[in-house]
Amino acid sequence: MDIPATFLDFKNHERKVKRSIIIRAALKVFSEKPVQKVSMREIAINAGISHASIYRYFHDKDELFLEVFLMGLEELKNRLDNLIDKPVDKNMLNETANILIDYLSENDHYFMMMSQFMIGGNFDNKLTQNFNNSMKSFLDRIEMVIQKEGGKNRLRYLTHLFFSGINGILITFINYPGRKKEEVKNHMKKLALIFVNIFRDNIYKENNSL
């Protein structure tokens, strides 16, 4: 393990470690109950820190909520990066859909958190801007996949259409009652495959529309 060179380095390192512990404690709590029912006190207890001390690292629950969400979004972006680095083939859109379905159904608290932001959570301008910047970076990757599949015209329009289509499948079926989780996930992937085939046809129409 690298030893910090100065006491200031040590303090900065210590602060990062403590923030990481709090974020992971928040992830555990957010995964167990709806976000609106989570309190900073509960997160503090799970992190082993006093309720008063947690505010030295995060101003409020909304800021912590965003940090936890962005951690999941980074993992999604990494998975898409690995796909984008592969040679071009005609299954990339379907693989992209499967990446989203796999990750968000296995970590459905991230999907619920994303939905809360998109539906219009009451977050301050700074947090909303941070969320929008991160989502833009995420959507940029989907746009790259669409380009690799032959998309040329109105790429952002197609990107939004693709993402909202997969989101629609997830919203409708992710917590479908009376079905096993794996069964639901496989059903969503079958629906996604049909959607991707229709979407791919739309790419060709867009290419010939201008």
Secondary structure, 3 states (H helix, E strand, C coil): CCCCCCHHHHHHHHHHHHHHHHHHHHHHHHHHCCHHHCCHHHHHHHHCCCCCHHHHCCCCHHHHHHHHHHHHHHHHHHHHHHHHCCCCCCCHHHHHHHHHHHHHHHCHHHHHHHHHHHHCCCCCHHHHHHHHHHHHHHHHHHHHHHHHCCCCCCHHHHHHHHHHHHHHHHHHHCCCCCCCHHHHHHHHHHHHHHHHHHHHHHHHHHHCCC
